[in-house]
Amino acid sequence: MQCLNRSVSLPIARWLLARHSSTKLFVGGLSYDTNETALKEAFGKYGEIIEVKVICHRVHGESNGYGFVQFSSEAAASTALKEMDGQLLDDRSIRVHYGHKGS
């Protein structure tokens, strides 16, 4: 598994508009093999995604088993949270919660 040091993102203007709302989701329990592309594909059916990050160990570069998905709308984030919490992704049951505004 290769972690990306950059996030998959869309234009910054949309991110700036959405960052102060409940559009960011924390995704825990990820397989160490789940990368940002797979996370984006899994959550993309619920709405437009602005940014996806899989958090990796800064020295080893391996996934820490969690990440964040930022949607362009609160409605999309809410739907994704309800639909994806407890679902299997790469053979792991994931936990989905709203991310903290500072994350």
C-alpha positions, 0 to 999 in steps of 0.5 A: 500500500502506498500512501499519498502525501497529497490529498485528492482535492478540488478547487480551493474556493469550494473548500473555503466555502464548505470548511466551516460547516458539517461537511467533513467526515472522520473515517476510522477502522480503515484497512492499512491497504485502503488508499485515498482513491478507494476511499473516494470511490466508496464515498463518492456516490453520496455527493461531490467530494472536495477532499480525501485524506488517508492519514499516514505515519510520517516516518514509515509512510504506512496508513494509520487506519483512519482518514477524512472525507470532505463533501461539498454539502452538509446533506451529502455528508449526512447521507454518507455518514448514515449509509457508510457507518458500520459498512465493510470497506476492504474487508474492514468494518469502518466507523464514520463520524463528523470530523472536528472543525479544526481537522 
